[in-house]
Amino acid sequence: MGRASITLKQISNERSRKTTFLRRKTGLMKKISEFSKRCGGEHCLIMYDDNADGNGDVEAVTSPENPVEIHSMIQKYYETQLKKERPHKTYGIEEFFKNRKNMIEAEISKVHKQIRSIKYPTWDPSFVNME
């Protein structure tokens, strides 16, 4: 069959949550490292961990640990994104409604043109018999 679906929610017990986080973090780091070695690709993992101090600071956990390697991979990613033919464009609400308004105005214009051609025809079949 398969596994039953479970609802994901934050673990309420802080100690249990931290031990689960450490265990899963180690597992994820191991899997991404194995994936990279077996498939011959580069990997970069950046994960933010709540600091154990309890002062609200967050600490970045990275793989690989060398920041120069991470920076070069991120730079390579940005360069490949810029080379793509058509980057993804994000629209704000104002641009969305402006685009929508233009589309509706174009449709209204087409309908008005059809109405004018029906109301005021420029060609009449009786013109064929005229000499």
N, C-alpha and C positions, 0 to 999 in steps of 0.2 A: 504494500500500500504506500505509505509515505508518512512523513512526520505530521503530527497535528500542528496547525498554525497556533502560534502563541502571540499574545499582545506584548509589544516591546514597551517597556517603561523603565524609568530610572530606578535603580536599586536604592531603597530607602535607607538601609543600614550602611553607614559611612565606611566602616571597616570592611564589610563584605564588598562594597562597591570598589574600594581601592584595591583589594586583593584580586578581584575579578578583572579590574582594569590592567593591573600589572601582568596577570596571566595571559590575558588576551593580547596585550601589547607585545609580549615576548613571542607569542604564537604568530602574530601578524608579521613581525620583523623577520622571523624565521621563514615564513612562507614567501615573503617578497624576495628575500635573499635567495632562496632555492629557485624560485621562478626566474630570477635574473641569471643565475648560474646555468640552469638547464636550457633556457631559451636564448641565452646569449645577448640579452638586452641590458640596458642601464635601468636603474630604478632610483626613485627618489621618494621618500616618505617623510612627511612633516606632520607630526601629531602634537597637539597641545594637551598638556597634562596639568591638572590643578596642582599647585604647589602644596607640599605637605605642611608648610608653615601655617596655613589657614589665614594668610593675610590678603588673599584675593589675587595674588600674582599668578600668572600662568607661565609655564615653562615649555619650550618647544623641544620635542624629542625628534631627532632626525636620523634617517638612515639613507646614505652613509653619514657618518659623523663629521666628516671633513666639510666645513662650510664652503670651501673653494669648489669642491666637486658639485655641491648642491647649486651654487650660484651658476656654474657653467651649464648644468642641466636645465635650469630655469631659463637662462639666456638662450639656449638652443631651442627650447620650447617656444619662446616668444618669437624667435627668428622664423621658425617654421610656420607659426600662425600668421606672420606678416607676409610670407611668400604665397600663401593660399590666394587663389584668384578672387574669392569673394568672402571677406570676413563677415561674421555674423553681425547684423545690425540690431541694436536694441532701440525700441521705440518708447518714448514717453507718452503719457496720456494726451498731451497736446498734439503731438505728431499723429497719433492714432486717429483722433477726431478730425484733424485737418485732412488726412488722407481719406477718411470715410466721407467727409463732406464733399471732397472733390469727386469721388466715385459716384455719389448720389447726384451731384449736379450734372455730371456727364450723362447719367441715365435719364435725368429729366430733360436734358437737351435733346437726346435721341427721340424721346417720346414727343416733344414739341415739334420736332422736324417731321415725324410721321403724321402728326395731326395736321400740320400745314400742308403736307403733300396730299392728304385726303381731302381737306377742305378746299384748297386752291390748286387743283391739278394744273400742271404746266403743259400737258399734252392731252389732246382730246381725239378720240377716234375719227371724228368728222373732219379733222385736218388732213387725213389721208386722201380724201376725194377732192380736195382743192387743187386747182391747177395754178 
